[in-house]
Amino acid sequence: MTQRAGFVALIGEPNAGKSTLTNTLVGAKVSIVTHKVQTTRARIRGVAIEGDAQIVLVDTPGLFRPRRRLDRAMVAAAWAGVSDADVVVLLIEAHRGITEGVERILEGLSELPKNRVVALAINKIDKVKSEVLLELTKEMNARFPFAETFMISAEKGYGVADLRAWLAARMPEGPWLYPEDQIADIPLYMIAAEITREKLTLRLHQELPYQLTVETENWEERKDGSARIDQIIYVARDGHKGIVLGKKGETIKAVSQAARAELEDFLGRKVHLFLQVKVRPNWLEEAERYSEMGLDFKDGNA
C-alpha cells in the first residue's frame, strides 16, 4: 500500500464555514466554531485519514480587509497557508454568491503559480435553488480555472465524502506526517485556550470577542489521572473585565463550566479549570500574545 500525505489549505471569507468543514472532514472538533466572524486566529490544522492518504488541513483565518495589526497578521497567515499547501480549496457560500470578499480572493488566487491545484467548494447548498447553484458554478469557473467544483453542506455533511476522496487522491506519495491517532498539530494547551475563548465568544455576543485573548498558563497532570488547567483571559480595559466576570461572577462561572465540560469530553478525563481575568491595555500590540496564537507579530505591520 503506497502512503500519501500532504497539506490542504481551506480559504474563504470569514464565516464561510471553513472551521465546520475542517471538523466534518476530520470527524472531530478541532477548530472552534461560532457564528462570529474572525473566530479562527491561529492556523489550526486538522488531520483527516482517507484510505492510505493523510490529509493535513490548514484552517486559515478568514480573508477580509485588514484594519488592525491583529487583522493583518491573520490575513498574512492565511496566504502563507495557501503558498505552503499542495491543494487549495476555496469555500464560498451558495446564498451569498460572489461577494466583494470573494472577488478579492479570486484576485489573490490569480497570482499563485499556474501549477497550483485549486478546487471550489460551494457550501450551504441547502439554502438556494439548483438553478442558482448552476449559475454560480458557471460564473466562478469562468473567473478561475478550478480543478474541480464540489457542492457541499459542511454542517450536514452532504458532499463532504466526495471532497475528501478527491483530496486524498491528490496528496503526494510519501510517508504520513503525523501518528495515525493524532487529529491536530496544535498543542493541547492551545486547544484548551481556544475552547475557553469559544465559550467566551458565544456568551458575550457582540460585546468584546476581539478585545480578549485566552492563554493556558499552567497544565498539571494529577496522580488521579485528572488535569488541572490554569488560564488567563486578557482584556484591554477595566470595563471589559467587569463584562467578562458578569454580575456576581455569573458570566465567568458559566464560561468556566461550559469550557470544562467540553475539555473533559475532548480529553476523556476529569479537568479542574481555573480562570483568571487580567487587564492588559496593550495586549493587541504585544509580540508574545501573537506567538501564543501561532501568528507572526511582524506580519501585522502595515
Backbone bond lengths (Angstrom), bond angles and torsions (degrees), N, CA, C in turn:
res aa  C-N    CA-C-N  psi(-1)  N-CA   C-N-CA  omega(-1)  CA-C   N-CA-C  phi
1 M - - - 1.453 - - 1.537 109.51 -
2 T 1.327 116.22 121.94 1.462 120.04 179.41 1.519 109.61 -84.71
3 Q 1.305 115.20 123.14 1.470 117.89 178.88 1.521 110.79 -82.60
4 R 1.336 113.88 150.78 1.464 120.31 175.82 1.511 107.96 -130.63
5 A 1.315 116.59 150.24 1.467 120.39 176.16 1.516 109.14 -158.92
6 G 1.320 114.92 141.60 1.462 118.30 178.75 1.509 111.37 -170.17
7 F 1.334 114.59 179.94 1.466 121.34 -176.27 1.525 111.25 -109.85
8 V 1.331 114.98 137.92 1.466 121.22 176.41 1.523 107.92 -122.44
9 A 1.338 116.59 123.35 1.470 119.91 177.32 1.523 108.96 -96.82
10 L 1.316 116.11 123.40 1.467 121.17 174.29 1.518 106.96 -94.07
11 I 1.320 117.01 120.61 1.464 118.52 178.41 1.521 110.27 -124.05
12 G 1.300 115.44 160.82 1.456 120.32 179.92 1.511 109.55 164.07
13 E 1.317 114.79 178.33 1.456 119.16 177.97 1.528 109.80 -71.81
14 P 1.347 116.88 162.46 1.469 118.33 174.43 1.535 109.29 -56.51
15 N 1.315 116.36 141.37 1.474 122.03 176.94 1.526 115.16 73.82
16 A 1.335 117.91 9.80 1.477 118.71 -179.15 1.529 111.20 -71.70
17 G 1.348 116.59 -17.56 1.462 119.54 179.16 1.519 113.23 112.41
18 K 1.338 117.39 18.00 1.472 120.30 -176.62 1.527 112.06 -64.65
19 S 1.334 116.20 -42.78 1.473 119.09 -179.30 1.526 110.60 -65.46
20 T 1.345 115.83 -42.16 1.476 119.71 178.88 1.525 110.08 -62.40
21 L 1.345 116.66 -41.59 1.467 120.29 179.60 1.532 110.72 -64.98
22 T 1.337 116.84 -41.65 1.474 120.05 177.00 1.524 109.93 -56.68
23 N 1.330 115.51 -48.91 1.467 120.10 -178.06 1.526 111.71 -63.27
24 T 1.345 117.34 -38.29 1.469 121.02 -179.38 1.529 110.49 -69.68
25 L 1.328 116.76 -41.53 1.472 120.31 178.83 1.524 111.73 -65.18
26 V 1.344 115.51 -39.79 1.469 119.98 -178.25 1.528 110.62 -77.49
27 G 1.335 115.38 -32.11 1.464 119.59 -177.69 1.517 111.52 86.17
28 A 1.330 117.45 17.11 1.471 121.91 177.00 1.514 107.99 -155.74
29 K 1.326 114.59 162.73 1.465 118.05 -177.11 1.524 110.38 -87.26
30 V 1.335 116.76 103.88 1.463 118.84 178.07 1.524 111.33 -114.98
31 S 1.311 116.67 -18.91 1.453 119.59 -176.77 1.520 107.57 -118.10
32 I 1.327 118.13 131.66 1.456 117.47 -174.24 1.523 110.29 -72.20
33 V 1.306 115.36 140.24 1.459 121.43 -175.79 1.520 108.93 -120.78
34 T 1.327 116.46 118.96 1.470 119.36 171.14 1.524 105.99 -137.32
35 H 1.315 115.52 172.45 1.469 118.06 -179.47 1.519 111.40 -92.34
36 K 1.296 117.03 19.48 1.470 120.23 178.54 1.519 108.03 -106.02
37 V 1.322 114.91 146.65 1.462 117.84 179.27 1.529 109.22 -73.60
38 Q 1.317 114.34 163.66 1.478 122.20 176.31 1.527 113.51 58.35
39 T 1.333 117.14 33.75 1.466 119.04 179.61 1.524 110.87 -75.63
40 T 1.341 115.68 -41.04 1.468 119.06 -176.98 1.508 109.47 -79.98
41 R 1.321 116.74 116.81 1.470 119.72 179.51 1.525 110.30 -102.91
42 A 1.308 116.53 -53.68 1.467 119.21 -177.37 1.527 108.74 -84.92
43 R 1.338 116.23 158.01 1.465 118.90 177.96 1.519 108.56 -80.39
44 I 1.301 117.01 84.33 1.462 120.54 -178.28 1.519 108.15 -77.56
45 R 1.315 115.28 128.62 1.460 118.50 179.57 1.518 109.40 -104.41
46 G 1.297 115.34 135.61 1.458 120.67 171.06 1.516 107.09 -106.09
47 V 1.318 116.98 152.92 1.467 120.49 179.67 1.523 108.43 -117.49
48 A 1.329 115.82 114.62 1.469 120.51 179.96 1.525 108.94 -107.20
49 I 1.320 115.79 142.29 1.477 120.85 178.60 1.520 108.25 -112.39
50 E 1.325 115.60 131.76 1.466 120.54 176.61 1.517 106.65 -138.36
51 G 1.342 116.38 105.85 1.463 119.97 -177.60 1.515 110.50 60.11
52 D 1.347 116.70 -123.18 1.465 120.17 -178.60 1.532 111.97 -94.47
53 A 1.349 116.05 10.38 1.467 119.18 -176.97 1.527 112.35 -109.90
54 Q 1.334 114.51 141.94 1.458 120.66 174.23 1.534 107.12 -112.21
55 I 1.338 114.55 121.72 1.467 120.48 -176.97 1.522 107.81 -108.20
56 V 1.334 115.87 114.03 1.464 119.39 -179.65 1.529 107.64 -96.32
57 L 1.328 115.28 114.58 1.468 120.68 -174.25 1.517 111.07 -93.62
58 V 1.308 115.15 126.71 1.458 120.62 176.88 1.526 105.88 -99.11
59 D 1.315 116.46 107.27 1.462 120.52 -178.02 1.515 108.17 -90.34
60 T 1.326 115.90 93.11 1.464 120.47 -172.32 1.527 111.24 -78.18
61 P 1.340 116.02 153.90 1.472 117.59 172.62 1.534 109.15 -59.88
62 G 1.311 117.09 150.52 1.472 120.69 179.18 1.521 110.47 -60.47
63 L 1.335 115.77 143.68 1.461 119.62 -179.56 1.525 109.73 -88.42
64 F 1.302 115.77 122.31 1.469 120.40 -177.99 1.527 106.93 -148.71
65 R 1.318 116.35 175.10 1.467 118.66 -178.97 1.529 108.95 -79.58
66 P 1.340 117.12 115.03 1.463 118.60 -173.39 1.535 113.33 -76.59
67 R 1.325 114.90 140.11 1.473 119.37 177.75 1.520 111.78 -115.19
68 R 1.347 116.52 -39.95 1.466 119.20 -176.41 1.522 110.00 -110.21
69 R 1.326 115.04 171.84 1.469 120.46 179.57 1.531 110.97 -55.45
70 L 1.336 116.84 -45.01 1.466 120.32 -178.82 1.529 109.93 -61.17
71 D 1.343 116.58 -42.05 1.467 120.67 178.56 1.529 110.67 -60.18
72 R 1.333 115.68 -45.52 1.470 119.20 -176.89 1.523 111.10 -64.53
73 A 1.337 116.68 -39.31 1.471 120.19 178.52 1.529 110.58 -64.74
74 M 1.355 116.19 -37.32 1.471 120.06 -180.00 1.529 111.37 -67.03
75 V 1.336 116.66 -42.98 1.470 120.26 -179.72 1.534 110.49 -67.67
76 A 1.333 116.94 -38.82 1.477 120.49 176.73 1.527 110.00 -61.82
77 A 1.342 116.55 -40.50 1.474 120.77 179.38 1.530 110.41 -63.93
78 A 1.331 116.01 -38.38 1.472 119.96 -179.33 1.523 110.82 -63.26
79 W 1.345 117.66 -48.37 1.471 119.53 -178.72 1.526 111.50 -70.48
80 A 1.343 117.62 -29.16 1.468 119.98 175.77 1.527 108.89 -64.10
81 G 1.335 116.44 -39.33 1.460 121.01 177.55 1.516 111.76 -61.39
82 V 1.321 116.16 -37.35 1.469 121.50 179.50 1.523 110.46 -67.03
83 S 1.337 116.55 -43.70 1.470 118.68 -175.47 1.526 112.39 -70.29
84 D 1.346 117.22 -22.51 1.470 120.51 -179.68 1.534 113.12 -88.87
85 A 1.331 117.78 -12.38 1.472 120.62 -168.37 1.528 113.52 -84.65
86 D 1.336 115.02 152.80 1.474 120.58 174.43 1.527 110.24 -79.10
87 V 1.332 115.88 -36.34 1.468 121.71 178.97 1.530 107.48 -135.13
88 V 1.330 116.01 142.19 1.469 121.31 177.41 1.523 107.83 -115.02
89 V 1.323 116.39 136.10 1.467 119.95 175.39 1.527 107.89 -119.60
90 L 1.342 115.78 119.00 1.463 120.28 175.38 1.524 108.15 -91.03
91 L 1.310 115.12 122.10 1.465 120.71 -179.13 1.529 108.60 -104.62
92 I 1.333 116.49 123.63 1.466 119.52 175.13 1.523 108.81 -125.86
93 E 1.332 116.39 160.98 1.461 120.28 -179.28 1.519 110.10 -95.24
94 A 1.334 115.48 128.33 1.467 121.32 -176.52 1.528 112.36 -54.72
95 H 1.325 117.08 -44.61 1.465 120.00 -173.72 1.528 113.63 -78.38
96 R 1.352 116.50 -13.53 1.467 118.67 179.48 1.522 112.16 -99.32
97 G 1.333 115.40 -22.09 1.464 118.78 175.70 1.518 113.64 65.75
98 I 1.358 115.00 -146.92 1.464 120.06 -176.07 1.528 108.61 -90.12
99 T 1.296 115.11 94.27 1.467 121.19 -179.71 1.527 109.47 -85.50
100 E 1.312 116.09 175.95 1.468 121.13 176.72 1.536 109.90 -60.27
101 G 1.335 115.74 -38.25 1.467 120.56 178.95 1.520 111.67 -64.09
102 V 1.337 116.79 -42.27 1.476 121.09 178.73 1.535 109.27 -64.25
103 E 1.342 116.13 -39.95 1.479 120.58 177.06 1.530 110.23 -55.03
104 R 1.345 115.89 -45.29 1.470 120.24 -177.39 1.532 111.01 -66.84
105 I 1.348 116.12 -37.23 1.473 119.31 178.90 1.533 109.78 -66.87
106 L 1.334 116.88 -40.39 1.470 120.55 178.36 1.538 110.29 -60.13
107 E 1.335 116.04 -39.70 1.479 120.09 176.95 1.533 109.93 -61.16
108 G 1.346 116.00 -44.30 1.467 120.92 179.28 1.524 111.36 -62.62
109 L 1.354 116.61 -40.31 1.470 120.60 -179.53 1.523 111.20 -65.85
110 S 1.322 116.50 -33.36 1.468 119.30 -177.70 1.536 111.41 -66.31
111 E 1.343 115.98 -16.44 1.468 119.61 178.99 1.535 112.70 -90.61
112 L 1.330 116.83 -3.13 1.475 119.78 179.98 1.524 109.82 -74.31
113 P 1.356 117.27 158.62 1.472 119.38 175.55 1.533 109.89 -57.12
114 K 1.318 115.61 145.49 1.474 120.75 -174.14 1.537 113.59 -61.75
115 N 1.339 117.03 -25.22 1.478 118.57 -176.12 1.536 112.35 -86.45
116 R 1.326 117.48 0.81 1.474 120.53 -178.55 1.536 109.61 -70.86
117 V 1.340 116.58 127.05 1.468 121.10 -179.67 1.528 108.77 -82.53
118 V 1.336 115.98 118.33 1.471 120.44 -179.78 1.528 108.91 -124.06
119 A 1.331 116.23 124.44 1.470 121.01 177.07 1.521 108.93 -107.65
120 L 1.316 115.51 157.09 1.467 121.53 176.91 1.522 108.35 -110.71
121 A 1.323 116.50 130.71 1.471 120.51 174.39 1.526 107.28 -121.19
122 I 1.326 115.68 117.73 1.473 119.82 178.23 1.523 107.06 -95.55
123 N 1.312 115.43 114.88 1.467 122.52 -173.18 1.535 111.39 -97.08
124 K 1.331 114.50 162.01 1.480 122.31 176.68 1.533 110.76 62.04
125 I 1.348 114.62 42.45 1.473 119.85 -175.76 1.528 112.06 -66.89
126 D 1.346 116.67 -17.94 1.471 119.51 180.00 1.525 111.38 -73.24
127 K 1.348 116.84 -5.48 1.467 119.50 -177.51 1.524 113.80 -93.38
128 V 1.351 117.52 -6.20 1.480 118.92 -178.57 1.532 111.99 -134.65
129 K 1.321 115.91 164.70 1.474 121.54 177.68 1.532 109.18 -78.96
130 S 1.342 115.17 156.72 1.468 119.48 -174.65 1.526 113.22 -61.70
131 E 1.355 117.41 -34.03 1.475 117.26 -179.31 1.538 112.00 -67.34
132 V 1.332 115.77 -32.17 1.481 120.09 176.98 1.530 108.98 -66.01
133 L 1.346 115.73 -41.49 1.466 121.34 178.55 1.524 111.54 -60.83
134 L 1.337 115.90 -45.46 1.468 120.38 -178.22 1.520 110.85 -63.20
135 E 1.314 116.07 -41.51 1.468 121.66 179.59 1.536 110.95 -63.61
136 L 1.344 115.15 -43.19 1.469 121.35 179.96 1.532 110.30 -64.70
137 T 1.339 115.98 -42.09 1.474 121.51 179.04 1.524 110.40 -60.23
138 K 1.344 114.56 -45.74 1.470 120.78 -178.39 1.533 110.51 -62.36
139 E 1.337 114.61 -46.53 1.463 120.28 -176.95 1.540 111.69 -65.14
140 M 1.355 116.04 -44.45 1.470 119.70 -179.92 1.530 111.12 -63.33
141 N 1.330 116.65 -41.46 1.464 120.18 -178.73 1.522 112.54 -72.28
142 A 1.322 116.39 -22.20 1.469 119.72 174.63 1.529 109.76 -73.98
143 R 1.334 115.76 -26.64 1.466 120.89 -176.53 1.538 112.91 -85.79
144 F 1.346 115.82 -27.41 1.479 119.09 -177.29 1.528 109.00 -151.20
145 P 1.365 117.93 140.34 1.474 120.15 -178.74 1.535 112.23 -77.70
146 F 1.336 117.49 75.35 1.464 120.12 178.86 1.522 110.31 -67.23
147 A 1.321 115.91 140.85 1.473 120.53 -179.51 1.528 110.41 -68.85
148 E 1.332 116.75 -30.05 1.473 121.82 -177.59 1.527 107.85 -163.53
149 T 1.351 115.88 152.24 1.466 120.03 176.52 1.525 108.64 -121.65
150 F 1.322 116.18 132.87 1.470 121.80 179.49 1.519 109.98 -119.84
151 M 1.318 115.79 137.20 1.473 121.98 174.72 1.525 105.96 -101.98
152 I 1.319 117.17 118.96 1.467 118.42 -174.15 1.529 112.91 -138.08
153 S 1.313 114.20 164.54 1.464 120.93 162.78 1.527 104.48 -128.19
154 A 1.343 115.51 104.66 1.470 120.21 -176.78 1.522 110.60 -60.89
155 E 1.331 115.16 -36.14 1.464 119.77 -176.27 1.525 111.27 -71.59
156 K 1.346 116.48 -44.46 1.469 120.07 -176.72 1.532 112.64 -89.15
157 G 1.343 115.07 -12.75 1.469 118.31 177.31 1.519 114.97 91.45
158 Y 1.357 118.46 -4.43 1.478 119.31 -179.99 1.519 110.14 -59.90
159 G 1.341 115.08 134.29 1.468 119.81 172.53 1.518 115.57 74.40
160 V 1.330 117.74 -5.79 1.476 120.03 -174.81 1.533 111.02 -72.54
161 A 1.332 116.96 -35.65 1.483 120.42 179.69 1.532 110.39 -62.44
162 D 1.344 116.33 -40.73 1.481 120.24 178.47 1.521 110.57 -63.33
163 L 1.334 115.79 -42.84 1.467 120.29 179.42 1.529 110.47 -62.90
164 R 1.340 116.42 -43.24 1.470 120.36 -179.14 1.536 110.42 -64.01
165 A 1.318 117.38 -42.23 1.475 120.91 -179.90 1.529 110.37 -64.05
166 W 1.323 116.57 -41.45 1.466 121.66 179.76 1.531 110.45 -64.27
167 L 1.333 116.12 -44.67 1.472 120.91 178.92 1.530 110.61 -61.88
168 A 1.342 116.13 -43.01 1.471 120.97 -178.85 1.535 110.74 -58.32
169 A 1.324 116.10 -41.30 1.469 120.85 -178.20 1.530 112.00 -67.46
170 R 1.345 115.51 -21.81 1.467 119.28 -178.07 1.521 114.22 -97.96
171 M 1.313 116.98 3.89 1.471 119.47 177.75 1.531 109.56 -77.01
172 P 1.330 118.27 140.05 1.466 120.13 179.64 1.528 111.74 -65.08
173 E 1.308 115.91 149.07 1.466 119.24 176.74 1.519 109.47 -67.41
174 G 1.334 115.17 139.11 1.460 119.11 179.89 1.517 109.84 158.72
175 P 1.340 117.19 165.55 1.466 119.98 -177.85 1.536 111.88 -65.65
176 W 1.321 115.22 154.86 1.461 119.89 178.07 1.527 110.48 -62.48
177 L 1.304 115.51 147.28 1.465 121.42 -175.05 1.524 112.81 -89.59
178 Y 1.331 115.89 -19.02 1.470 120.50 -177.14 1.519 109.90 -134.94
179 P 1.341 117.23 156.30 1.464 119.84 174.18 1.536 109.71 -58.33
180 E 1.333 115.72 151.29 1.472 121.07 -174.70 1.531 113.32 -57.50
181 D 1.342 116.71 -32.57 1.475 118.64 -174.62 1.528 113.06 -93.33
182 Q 1.337 116.79 8.11 1.476 118.48 -179.03 1.520 109.88 -95.22
183 I 1.338 116.50 129.28 1.466 118.21 -177.52 1.522 113.23 -107.12
184 A 1.332 118.00 -8.06 1.465 119.48 177.76 1.517 109.33 -156.34
185 D 1.362 116.26 149.10 1.465 116.83 -179.74 1.527 111.35 -100.37
186 I 1.316 116.19 13.82 1.461 120.12 176.74 1.525 107.28 -86.44
187 P 1.332 118.68 133.92 1.469 119.32 -177.83 1.526 112.07 -60.41
188 L 1.326 115.15 150.75 1.471 120.35 -178.34 1.521 113.09 -55.58
189 Y 1.343 116.58 -37.11 1.461 117.56 -177.51 1.530 110.97 -65.41
190 M 1.359 116.29 -29.44 1.468 119.61 177.50 1.527 110.85 -75.89
191 I 1.341 116.45 -38.70 1.470 119.51 176.67 1.526 109.00 -60.28
192 A 1.339 116.27 -43.01 1.468 120.95 -179.91 1.531 110.80 -60.29
193 A 1.343 116.27 -41.99 1.473 120.46 179.15 1.523 110.83 -66.26
194 E 1.339 116.77 -39.36 1.469 120.79 179.09 1.526 111.42 -64.54
195 I 1.336 115.72 -39.21 1.473 119.65 179.45 1.529 110.11 -61.67
196 T 1.339 116.45 -44.98 1.470 119.59 179.12 1.526 110.25 -65.24
197 R 1.340 116.96 -39.49 1.473 119.91 -179.70 1.531 110.36 -64.81
198 E 1.338 116.18 -37.20 1.462 119.49 177.26 1.526 110.55 -60.63
199 K 1.341 116.16 -44.99 1.469 120.07 -178.66 1.532 110.86 -63.97
200 L 1.326 116.37 -38.41 1.472 120.46 177.14 1.528 110.17 -64.29
201 T 1.335 116.02 -44.32 1.464 120.99 -178.68 1.523 110.89 -61.48
202 L 1.319 116.57 -43.97 1.469 120.49 179.39 1.520 111.49 -65.71
203 R 1.315 116.31 -37.34 1.458 121.71 -175.26 1.539 112.56 -77.05
204 L 1.334 115.45 -36.57 1.467 119.00 -173.50 1.525 113.77 -90.30
205 H 1.322 116.57 -8.12 1.469 121.01 178.77 1.525 111.27 51.05
206 Q 1.338 116.98 -125.37 1.467 119.03 -174.31 1.522 113.54 -79.31
207 E 1.329 117.61 -7.17 1.453 118.54 -166.50 1.525 116.60 -60.57
208 L 1.325 117.17 -56.53 1.475 115.26 -179.76 1.518 116.47 -160.54
209 P 1.342 119.55 35.90 1.459 119.03 -175.68 1.519 114.34 -54.00
210 Y 1.345 118.24 -34.86 1.470 118.75 -174.31 1.518 111.80 -87.99
211 Q 1.329 116.67 -3.41 1.463 119.88 -179.98 1.527 110.69 -98.64
212 L 1.320 116.82 10.20 1.467 117.29 179.58 1.524 110.86 -134.73
213 T 1.316 114.63 158.51 1.458 120.38 173.84 1.532 107.37 -143.38
214 V 1.325 115.82 156.27 1.465 120.39 -178.87 1.519 108.89 -121.49
215 E 1.330 116.76 135.09 1.461 120.39 175.20 1.519 109.96 -128.64
216 T 1.320 115.26 139.83 1.465 120.72 175.09 1.521 107.02 -85.34
217 E 1.305 115.87 112.87 1.457 120.88 -174.40 1.528 111.66 -86.45
218 N 1.329 115.17 -34.74 1.458 118.50 -175.62 1.532 110.02 -148.80
219 W 1.316 116.27 141.16 1.472 122.03 179.10 1.522 106.81 -135.52
220 E 1.297 115.43 114.52 1.470 118.79 -175.70 1.527 109.78 -120.58
221 E 1.325 115.23 124.72 1.466 120.22 177.05 1.533 108.10 -83.98
222 R 1.313 116.94 124.33 1.464 120.62 -178.13 1.530 110.50 -91.71
223 K 1.363 115.66 156.79 1.472 120.42 -179.70 1.527 112.65 -61.34
224 D 1.349 116.15 -30.68 1.471 119.26 -178.03 1.535 112.61 -80.30
225 G 1.349 116.31 7.01 1.473 119.61 177.90 1.511 113.44 92.64
226 S 1.334 117.44 -10.00 1.465 119.73 179.39 1.536 109.64 -83.86
227 A 1.338 116.15 171.97 1.464 120.59 178.21 1.522 109.42 -126.20
228 R 1.332 116.34 139.34 1.462 120.51 172.11 1.532 106.41 -103.29
229 I 1.327 115.41 124.49 1.464 120.23 -178.57 1.528 108.67 -121.32
230 D 1.344 115.85 121.89 1.471 121.13 176.33 1.520 108.75 -106.70
231 Q 1.328 115.74 126.97 1.458 119.55 -179.69 1.526 111.18 -127.07
232 I 1.340 114.55 150.45 1.464 120.13 175.56 1.521 108.13 -115.07
233 I 1.329 115.57 131.88 1.464 121.44 173.47 1.527 106.05 -100.44
234 Y 1.325 116.25 113.97 1.470 119.93 178.40 1.522 109.81 -92.05
235 V 1.324 116.29 129.09 1.465 120.91 175.24 1.527 108.03 -122.06
236 A 1.332 115.45 160.75 1.466 119.31 -174.35 1.530 113.55 -86.26
237 R 1.347 116.93 -24.73 1.473 118.18 -175.15 1.525 111.77 -137.63
238 D 1.336 115.56 156.01 1.471 121.07 177.31 1.519 112.06 -54.99
239 G 1.338 115.55 -42.68 1.472 120.50 -179.51 1.523 111.56 -59.16
240 H 1.341 115.88 -33.95 1.469 120.59 -179.79 1.534 110.38 -67.99
241 K 1.316 115.52 -35.63 1.467 119.94 -179.49 1.527 109.43 -59.10
242 G 1.339 115.88 -44.00 1.471 121.10 178.76 1.516 111.93 -60.99
243 I 1.331 116.49 -39.18 1.478 120.93 -179.64 1.533 109.75 -66.13
244 V 1.348 115.94 -44.10 1.470 120.11 -179.09 1.535 111.02 -64.84
245 L 1.326 116.23 -40.75 1.470 119.52 179.31 1.522 111.22 -69.87
246 G 1.352 116.95 -40.76 1.453 121.09 -179.48 1.521 111.88 77.12
247 K 1.317 114.69 172.04 1.462 120.86 -178.73 1.528 109.81 -62.64
248 K 1.303 116.63 124.11 1.479 123.28 -178.14 1.528 111.76 53.62
249 G 1.329 116.36 29.45 1.474 120.36 177.42 1.517 114.12 73.92
250 E 1.359 116.61 16.20 1.478 119.73 -175.69 1.531 113.30 -65.30
251 T 1.344 116.25 -40.19 1.476 118.99 -176.14 1.525 111.06 -65.43
252 I 1.325 115.84 -50.15 1.472 119.34 -177.62 1.525 110.67 -63.23
253 K 1.327 116.40 -33.44 1.468 120.83 179.79 1.538 110.04 -66.52
254 A 1.348 114.82 -45.51 1.475 118.89 179.75 1.527 111.24 -64.56
255 V 1.331 116.21 -40.56 1.473 121.44 179.12 1.526 109.54 -63.33
256 S 1.331 115.66 -45.17 1.461 121.27 -179.00 1.533 111.07 -61.18
257 Q 1.339 116.60 -43.39 1.470 120.44 -179.90 1.525 111.10 -64.19
258 A 1.355 115.86 -44.91 1.471 119.96 -178.17 1.533 110.57 -65.69
259 A 1.347 116.53 -42.48 1.469 120.38 -179.36 1.529 110.40 -66.68
260 R 1.340 115.75 -41.20 1.463 118.76 -179.01 1.533 110.56 -63.65
261 A 1.337 116.26 -43.30 1.475 120.42 -179.63 1.532 110.08 -59.54
262 E 1.341 116.22 -43.97 1.466 118.54 -179.02 1.526 111.82 -70.06
263 L 1.328 117.03 -37.44 1.467 120.42 177.15 1.526 111.10 -62.94
264 E 1.336 116.42 -41.25 1.476 119.94 178.85 1.519 110.57 -63.51
265 D 1.327 115.08 -39.45 1.459 120.93 179.04 1.538 109.65 -65.28
266 F 1.336 115.33 -44.02 1.465 121.81 -177.28 1.534 111.50 -67.22
267 L 1.340 116.08 -43.60 1.471 120.45 -176.31 1.528 112.82 -87.62
268 G 1.346 115.81 -17.72 1.462 119.95 -179.35 1.515 113.34 71.08
269 R 1.328 117.06 28.95 1.474 120.83 176.48 1.521 110.24 -158.14
270 K 1.319 114.80 174.29 1.466 120.46 -176.31 1.535 110.91 -72.22
271 V 1.333 114.63 140.33 1.465 120.50 -179.83 1.529 109.65 -128.03
272 H 1.328 116.30 135.25 1.471 121.74 171.91 1.523 105.29 -107.15
273 L 1.327 116.71 111.17 1.466 120.84 -175.14 1.525 110.71 -108.67
274 F 1.319 116.06 128.54 1.474 121.38 178.97 1.523 109.31 -122.38
275 L 1.324 115.79 120.80 1.464 121.08 -178.52 1.524 110.91 -110.08
276 Q 1.312 115.44 139.26 1.462 121.80 177.50 1.525 107.55 -129.79
277 V 1.333 118.73 140.94 1.468 121.06 178.76 1.526 108.77 -108.36
278 K 1.337 115.82 126.89 1.464 119.83 179.07 1.523 110.21 -125.33
279 V 1.319 115.68 141.62 1.463 120.29 177.18 1.521 108.58 -91.00
280 R 1.342 115.59 123.05 1.470 121.06 174.54 1.512 105.80 -132.23
281 P 1.330 117.92 95.86 1.466 120.80 -172.49 1.525 113.85 -52.61
282 N 1.338 118.09 -33.59 1.470 119.24 -173.70 1.524 113.96 -110.04
283 W 1.339 117.41 27.55 1.474 115.82 -174.51 1.526 112.32 -61.00
284 L 1.348 117.01 -27.88 1.472 119.45 179.38 1.530 112.01 -69.08
285 E 1.325 117.11 -10.69 1.468 121.02 179.76 1.536 112.10 -113.10
286 E 1.330 117.83 11.98 1.468 120.18 -178.03 1.527 111.46 -102.03
287 A 1.324 115.62 123.47 1.472 120.75 -176.91 1.529 111.89 -56.94
288 E 1.330 116.47 -37.40 1.465 121.17 -176.66 1.530 112.26 -60.65
289 R 1.348 116.19 -39.64 1.468 119.67 179.81 1.532 110.09 -62.20
290 Y 1.335 116.62 -36.11 1.464 120.81 -177.76 1.528 110.76 -68.76
291 S 1.354 116.06 -43.65 1.464 117.61 -179.28 1.526 110.15 -65.53
292 E 1.342 118.23 -29.88 1.472 121.21 175.50 1.528 110.61 -63.72
293 M 1.349 116.18 -30.02 1.472 120.40 -179.70 1.522 111.70 -92.50
294 G 1.341 116.73 2.89 1.461 119.26 179.91 1.524 113.10 75.37
295 L 1.347 116.89 20.99 1.465 120.70 179.35 1.526 109.27 -109.88
296 D 1.337 115.51 160.20 1.453 119.69 177.85 1.528 109.13 -97.97
297 F 1.324 115.43 119.13 1.469 121.58 -177.89 1.535 110.58 -57.86
298 K 1.344 116.06 -39.14 1.482 120.53 -177.13 1.526 111.05 -62.74
299 D 1.362 116.95 -30.92 1.466 120.33 -179.44 1.521 111.51 -65.56
300 G 1.334 116.45 -15.54 1.464 119.31 -179.42 1.514 112.79 -83.76
301 N 1.345 116.75 -4.85 1.467 118.40 178.94 1.517 110.37 -66.60
302 A 1.304 115.49 140.69 1.469 118.60 -177.66 1.514 110.35 -67.87
